[in-house]
Amino acid sequence: MNRELNIKLTIVLISFLCFGGLIIYSLIYISDDFAKNSVTPKILYASRGDIYSCNYQLMSTSPIMYNIGIDPVFAKQKNKNFEAKLEALSTYLDEAGFQDQNKFLQNIKKCINRDQRYLLIKRQASIYEKKEIKKFPILNKGKNYGYVEEIIKTKRFKPNNILASKVLGRVDSYEKDNMYLQFGEKQKPKGGLEFTYDFLLRGQDGYFLQKKLKNNVSKPLPSIYTIPPKHGKDIVTTIDLKIQELAHNSLIYQLNYFDARFGTIIIMEVETGHIKAMVNLGKLNSSTFKEDWNYGVYGNPLFNNFKKMEPGSTFKLASYMAYFEDGGTPYDTINTMNGVFNVPNTKKKIIDSEKNLGVISFSEAFATSSNVGIARLILKKYQKNPNQFLNHIKTFGLAKKSNIDLNREPNPYISNPKNTGWSEISLPWMSYGYGLNLTPLQILVFYNAVANNGIRVSPKLVTHYIDEGDTIPLIRNFISDEKICSTETLKKAHYILRYAITEGTGKKLNDLKTSVSGKTGTTVTNYHSKESKNKTYQSSFVGFFPSEKPKYSCVVLIDNPSPEKGYYGSDVALPVFKRIVEGLTYLDTIKINSSVFSDYSFNQSINSGDKKL
């Protein structure tokens, strides 16, 4: 037994010494070659992961290409019946359109006579062309019989052109004319999902060592010196390309008609927060509309930093809901002062577009978008304690980010009495959406929470990633367990949002087959201008549908429409929303369900003890 054990140990020791000696010899050999500059590293590029729509349609990709060639000298040494196989190879290449048969045979002979170790067969071959070529004689036996390939990493490519371009982001110099990366050139993500999910998409490059031979030909060293690349993972988004195209076409038509500066549309699934479409079109640096800035998420790029955008009348819903939380009802009344209100202790006037409304209910004030009505309400209710109003705004979630999975979302700005700019005008001014900054997405998330039975859901753009064929969910904390308001307030909010459509500024939506709830907005963006003729506007609409059991919420905002053609939200933004509802109803076959609010009745008499202000 001891003798057998000694023999085994001796064999192991000898094997170890031989293997170690081989490694030492190889290192000396390679080091010597390195010293002579005859061994160089070569990158094995990792392919960047693809980005897909929710239906697995390709949205962003970096296709791998190949330069395919043959080592004629090596192929002749390794292949029996070389001449016959070469004749067959030339025939296949000619029939496939890759090489002229006679010219290819002439070049092969020249290479062999001159001891040249490489002849190009196909430059920038796709993976499908590569598979076809590798079936041909000689080449089908692989690298050990003369087949040579070089991987070319291409720059990022978007098959759907500008659709959702700003959501996707870009990589490196994607927009340059040359689509092929130079050797060693890095791809750097610039914004959008490419940046946020770069940790999944980018992969990790590998390398191999190659030894220089004569005639500038290099030979790969054995595979023990090779580190294979780790390819990037694909990601699956929430974007539906049919809905994206519908929204894109609806918006660009309206932008062109009103000669506007920019516009955005965001469509979200109410319950899940999945963004089904996000369109951002502007002409910041061109005469035509392009996806040049993510207006929906980042606001207005024409202002410094992140990015001033006052919501205007779409914010009124929050003001009314604050009042409802403190016991008010849609049937309480307010005197609109014939459309002109001199704010006490200031020289400021608040003016309605619609005069002579007189004493009206709050549901009517909301439906007609009376600035005087909401300003007088909030001033009377909260002038002595503005923080009570502001605390409601915070509870509604309007003081925090949407938590979308895109980097660099700006914080909302909500003014308060501690700010140096706070004055007697601040509270009434805020009540109808001025003196605060909220992006279109942040407003949409608030409306979506109202549609979603009061549950605030963070918007989501990516749901899964794909790793070696497995689709794996991406888990994030998107859903809050707490409601933004009471159930009673929620029901009142639904009532006035529907009333604004049936009886107010949203009447143009009444002929839809699907019931809609929402609010128009018209914001003066340069209200400090002394000349009224120089005023510029933003027109918006935010809503959800079907009203009874909401499936989608949507915001539309158009900046600086031509005043000669129109600037009110009902004229500029609302028609876009209407086209989207019509299109989605057709695409999705939305079924209107029975109302979840049918147990709450607003058929109360104004004379039955409701509050009057």
C-alpha angles and dihedrals in degrees: 000000000000090000092052091047092050091050091051092048090048091052091049091048093048091047091050092049092048092048091045091048090051091052092048091048091048092049091048090047093049093042090052090049090048089052088054091046089239095120119061133170119246123199119242099206120225111223113239113239120258126242118227136191120241087270093051095255112151114255105164130012145159104213115208115232130193138215103212124197146148135242098224095190094050093041091055091050095049105037122077114217087020096169094054093045091047090053090051092047092052090051093052093047091050094048091049091051095242100113139008104248099225094043092048092052091048092051092048091055092048091052092050093047092049094040090240110165102205138051122176116233104173129005119211095001118182121235089259092052089047091054090050094049092048089062092063124100117280091006091064090068092064137220096333090063102045106286112137129185135176121198116228116199112215128208122256116292129195111204092196095053111219098352106127089347096150092047090054095044122202138268125230113307094346093147095055118106096242107078096188122085119233118238109287093006111146126224111224120189115234113199134308125056090327088067100037094048098033089117088067100033104046103066120189126278120232130197145210133205121245130192120219116237127185123292090037091288119141128205122208114240119232118296094254086080093052126101108196119222122253105226121223122257123248119238129212117216133202092238116120107205094208090055091042091054092046091052093043094053093044092052100043091051091055094043091054094045094051094037088232129176101231143335143192138200127191122185118191135181106242101219101037103031089230111159105227095180137006118181124184117178128170144140102227095141103013143047093242130060117266138163090264104145137010097246093168095059104026104032129220115354091197090078125069122268116345105003139270115232120154111200098212118190096000085072091062090085089067091050093052091045090053088055091046090052088058094053104276125137135208088249096061111108138230135190108237092198092231090296100302124093124179105209109230118250091012138081090232127117127202112208131192123217088223114056133197096035091136118180109358139162120262091248087057092045089053094045093051091041094234111188091191092053097054094037093054091044095052094040093052094044102042109018092108093043111026091165089068088061093042092051089058090051089053092048089054087060095245095125095062138062122271090241092228115170094252122100125246101024106170123241116250116249117224115175120226139182091267091065116098091230094057113120142151090285096052100083099046090040091053092049091074098038109275130118092036135082124224127158120231089252093054091051090048092052089055093050090044090056089054089050091047096062090269097304113133111221122191114231115253130203103173125046107168145011127213120228119180091333096314118117108218125189119239107225120210132157098255104147128066120210093212125083119232092226144359122291091246092054090047092055092048090049091053090050097054092042090055091042090055087061100042097041109011145048092321097062092120087074095059094092093061118114088226122064114241134197124195152103136259122223134199116183128186104220098191102036090153089070110111093208112075090201089063096055119127126203147201117215120203147168128192123185150125139230152251088026094211096053109006119217102167134031122195141184125199121188128176121185127214102353115185105273090212089065097036142287108193116113090237091058102037112025103025096064089056090052089049093055090050093051091049092048095046092046088055095043098041103029092223113208116212110227130199115285118271087206098054091113092066119078126195094184091120126139118245087225094056096092101285116154121266123202 
